[in-house]
Amino acid sequence: MQYEQLQGTLTINGYSVELSMEMLEDIARKLPDEKHYTPLLSILGRSNNPEIRENVALSAYPDQETIERLANDPSFEVVSTLLNNRRIKEQIPEATLLKIMERNDISLMIEIAKNVDDYEKCDICKLIKILSKHPNAKVRFELLNGRHGQFAKTIAAKLVNDPVAEIARKAKELLKED
């Protein structure tokens, strides 16, 4: 993945100044959440500064290419921020989310498990199947404890025979509820 050292100039009434890295971070942090900034978000999302990329991950309007770049970012914070952005989660394609899951970072897996039904471009049942078999009990526990609406019973059915007694017990309780 190619990242760039960003350079920018601010011009006001004919007076120009070079933007420092700190100023670019501030611009990325304070950029209004408006669709017409999408091209600027695309440029900022290619920055070699992970703080700038993290701020882009907070935005509601990065383009699909920028979302893909951020989802594959080497920085945990950037990917975590992206997964915590409800408006972006809805736009993450299944192949991209599966790549994030392949990292097998427990914190990222827990974040996905907590909100598995937010990933509208994904086969939620496929994600549930993967997460319900995860070797880390915390991932399975958070999958079961998330607010998953129509998928709650599906999740509980997958975890009813979990090797962790607490998870199996809670799954059975959820299945008994109407």
C-alpha positions in Angstrom: 0.0 0.0 0.0 1.5 3.3 -1.1 1.3 6.2 1.3 2.5 9.8 0.6 4.0 12.6 2.4 1.3 15.2 1.9 2.1 18.8 1.1 -0.4 21.6 1.1 -0.6 25.4 0.9 -3.3 27.6 2.4 -4.0 30.9 0.5 -6.1 33.7 2.0 -6.5 36.9 0.0 -3.3 36.2 -1.9 -1.2 35.3 1.1 0.1 31.7 1.1 1.6 29.5 3.8 2.9 26.0 3.6 0.8 23.6 5.8 2.8 21.7 8.5 2.0 18.1 9.3 0.2 19.4 12.5 -2.0 21.7 10.4 -2.9 18.9 8.0 -3.8 16.7 11.1 -6.1 19.6 12.3 -7.7 19.9 8.8 -8.4 16.1 8.8 -9.8 16.3 12.3 -12.0 19.3 11.8 -13.2 18.7 8.2 -17.0 19.0 8.2 -18.9 15.8 7.5 -20.1 16.8 4.1 -20.2 14.8 0.9 -18.4 17.4 -1.3 -15.2 16.8 0.8 -15.0 13.2 -0.5 -12.1 14.0 -3.0 -10.1 15.7 -0.2 -10.8 12.7 2.1 -9.4 10.5 -0.7 -6.1 12.5 -0.7 -5.9 12.6 3.1 -6.5 8.8 3.2 -3.3 8.3 1.3 -1.2 10.2 3.9 1.8 8.5 5.5 0.6 9.9 8.8 -1.7 7.4 10.6 -3.3 10.2 12.6 -4.6 11.8 9.4 -5.8 8.4 8.1 -7.5 7.8 11.5 -9.4 11.1 11.2 -10.5 10.2 7.6 -11.9 6.9 9.1 -14.1 9.0 11.3 -15.8 10.7 8.3 -19.1 9.7 6.8 -18.1 10.3 3.2 -14.9 8.6 2.1 -15.2 7.0 -1.3 -15.1 3.2 -1.7 -11.4 3.1 -2.6 -10.5 5.1 0.5 -12.6 2.7 2.7 -10.7 -0.2 1.2 -7.4 1.5 1.8 -8.3 2.3 5.5 -9.7 -1.3 6.1 -6.3 -2.7 5.0 -4.3 -0.1 6.9 -1.3 -1.4 8.9 -2.4 0.8 11.9 -4.7 -0.9 14.3 -6.1 2.5 15.4 -7.1 3.3 11.8 -8.9 0.0 11.3 -10.5 0.1 14.7 -11.8 3.6 14.1 -13.2 2.5 10.8 -15.0 -0.4 12.4 -16.4 1.9 15.0 -17.9 4.3 12.4 -21.5 3.1 12.0 -21.9 5.0 8.7 -18.8 3.3 7.2 -19.6 -0.2 8.5 -22.6 -0.2 6.3 -20.4 0.3 3.3 -17.7 -2.3 3.9 -17.8 -5.1 1.4 -17.7 -8.6 2.6 -14.3 -9.4 1.0 -12.8 -6.4 2.8 -14.3 -7.4 6.2 -13.1 -10.9 5.8 -9.6 -9.6 5.2 -9.8 -7.6 8.4 -11.0 -10.8 10.2 -8.0 -12.7 8.7 -5.7 -10.5 10.8 -7.2 -12.3 13.8 -6.7 -9.3 16.0 -8.9 -10.1 19.0 -9.9 -6.5 19.6 -11.0 -6.1 16.0 -12.8 -9.4 16.1 -14.6 -8.3 19.2 -15.7 -5.1 17.6 -17.0 -7.0 14.6 -18.8 -9.5 16.8 -20.5 -6.8 18.9 -22.0 -5.2 15.8 -22.1 -8.0 13.3 -25.5 -7.0 11.9 -24.2 -3.5 11.0 -22.3 -4.8 8.0 -25.0 -4.5 5.4 -22.9 -5.4 2.4 -22.0 -8.7 4.0 -23.6 -12.1 4.4 -24.4 -11.8 8.1 -25.0 -15.5 8.6 -21.6 -16.2 7.1 -20.0 -13.8 9.6 -21.9 -15.3 12.5 -20.7 -18.8 11.5 -17.1 -17.6 11.5 -17.3 -15.7 14.7 -19.3 -18.4 16.6 -16.4 -20.8 15.9 -13.7 -18.3 16.9 -11.2 -19.9 19.4 -11.3 -16.9 21.7 -14.2 -17.1 24.1 -14.4 -13.3 24.4 -15.2 -13.0 20.7 -18.0 -15.6 21.0 -19.3 -14.0 24.3 -19.5 -10.5 22.6 -21.2 -12.0 19.6 -23.8 -13.4 21.9 -24.1 -10.2 23.9 -24.5 -7.8 21.0 -27.8 -6.3 20.1 -28.4 -8.2 16.9 -32.2 -8.0 16.5 -33.3 -10.5 13.9 -30.0 -12.4 14.2 -30.1 -13.0 18.0 -31.7 -16.4 17.8 -29.4 -17.5 14.9 -26.4 -16.5 17.1 -27.8 -18.2 20.2 -28.4 -21.4 18.2 -24.8 -21.5 17.0 -23.5 -21.1 20.6 -25.9 -23.3 22.6 -23.3 -26.0 22.8 -20.3 -23.7 23.4 -17.5 -25.3 25.5 -17.7 -22.3 27.8 -20.6 -22.9 30.2 -21.5 -19.3 30.6 -21.9 -18.8 26.9 -23.9 -22.0 26.4 -26.2 -21.1 29.3 -26.8 -17.6 28.0 -27.5 -19.0 24.5 -30.0 -21.4 25.9 -31.7 -18.6 27.8 -31.9 -16.5 24.7 -33.5 -19.3 22.7 -36.2 -19.7 25.4 -37.2 -16.0 25.1 -40.0 -15.0 22.8 
